[in-house]
Amino acid sequence: MTAAVIALALVTLLGTKWDLLWCCIAIVVIVPFGAYLSLPLAIANASVMVYLVFLLYLNFPGGLYYFYTGSAECVPGGPQFSYTFYLTVGNLIMYTAGMVGAILFPPLFSRRRYQATFAVTTLLQVLASLFDLIIVERWNIAIGIPDHAMYIFGDAIVFQIVHVMTFMPVMVLISRLVPRGSESMVYSITAGFTNLGETMASSFGSILMEFRFPVTTTVPCDFSNLRYLIIIGHLCMPLAIIPLSFLLLPNCRVCDDVDIHGRLIQKRRRAGRSGPHTPPHDSKKGLAMEAEEMQLSTGDDSSAKWPQKAS
């Protein structure tokens, strides 16, 4: 993974767009292959899944940013957000919405299967991405909704809540799969897959802009291809996560315990249903009965508790 990051940085700085394309394709193939060579199968599947979750949602570094913050000369009739609003106020609202998403995830999806959870969260993420398309096409102005309100409600709140819910199932699964004593190592590897996936999403987004849908960010600006970038990178490609969840994730609920091989751990049934009766350990009477049985089985009595003084 480290070699892939170094190679990607060098090619981005020194190579051509064709070099970047072939480097990205090689990394997409090599990184999952390395995960399967070095990690247990279930952990490798979960790590590759979180890598693909971030990779398949393409980022367009110079597209949406310059459209939202462009001047009146660059984007006539555009949003023209200030940097304070776009970078400070917007990010603060995003972080708050992310915490709300983390709080809402357990009651909504903890008893759902991983595949169903990913299907719902992915579809919600795609629907939330429509807010970008609405602003780019200026449909919100046609129905009387200001750009600031549409951006805050869409990108800053709805999308961020759904985005957090999208990758939380894999993080929960990894927390159940990680071997005892290797928690920090596995989580650092998972964080590496997450960051690499985001970087690759930006690289592929740049490649798509370079080869097929260019965007001009200097006067005279041209954002006519931005709609196609949003449709491909935000609405279509993330849908591939749904079938991948059936291939890479265990067929169990988010709340179920699984072993390191991804197999469901069957919890012991309650006493009295399938085995001999055992005293209820949660009651005082049960504890007293258990202590009495232990004392009788070891042959202890009250006179054996304290040594007798020698005469």
C-alpha positions, 0 to 999 in steps of 0.5 A: 500500500505504501509503494502504491501511494508513493508511485501514485504521488510521483506519477501525478507530479511527474507523469502524463495523463496516460501515465496516471491512467495506467498507474491507477489501473495497476493500483486498483488491481495490485492493492486488493491482491496484496490484501488477500495475500497478507490478511485473513480472507474475511478481514481482506474482504472487509478491507477491500469493501471499504476501499471500494466504497470510497473508490466508486464515488468519484471526486472531481477536484476542480469541477464542483469547487470552482462552480460553487465558488466561481465569480460572476465573470466565470459562472454567470448566475451561479451560486458564487459561494464565499470561501467562508461559507463553502469551506468553514460553515459548510464543513462545520455543518458536515461534521455535525451531520456526520455525528448525527449519522453515526448516532442514527445508524445503530437504531436503524440498521443494527438488526439488518443484514449487511447486504440490505444495509448497503442497498439502502444506504447506497440508494440514499447516497445516490439520491442525496447526490442529486442535490449537486445536479439540481444546483448545477442545472439551476433547477432549484432557482426555477422552483424558488429555492436559494443556492445556499439553502439547497447546498446546506440541506443537500450536500452538508446535511443529507449527503453527509448523514448518508455518507457516514451510514454507508461505510459504518457497516464495514467498520462494524464488521472489521471490529468484530473480525479483528483478532485480539491483540491486533486491533491497532494494526488492523484499524491502521490498515483499514484507515490506509484503505480508506484514504487510498480509496479517496485518493484513487477516487480523485485520481479517476475523477481527474482522469475522466475530466482530462479524457472525456468531460473537460471542465474549464475553470478560467474565464471564459469558464465552461461547466457544461460537462459537469452534469455528465461527471455527476451522473457518472461518478455520483449516480451510476458508479456507486450502485456497483457497491450493492452487488459487491456487498453480496460477494464480499460480506458475510450473509448475517446481520450487523449485530451478529457475532462472527469469527475471524473467518466470517462465519456466524457464531451461534450464541448458546441457547437459554437454559431449560430449552436444550440442555440441563437446568442451570441455576439463574446466575442473575439472582441471589438464590441462584448464586447461593445454590451454586455456592452450596453445590460447590461446597458439597462437591469439594467436601468442605464444611464449616469446621474446615474453613479455619484451622483449629488451635493446637492444644 
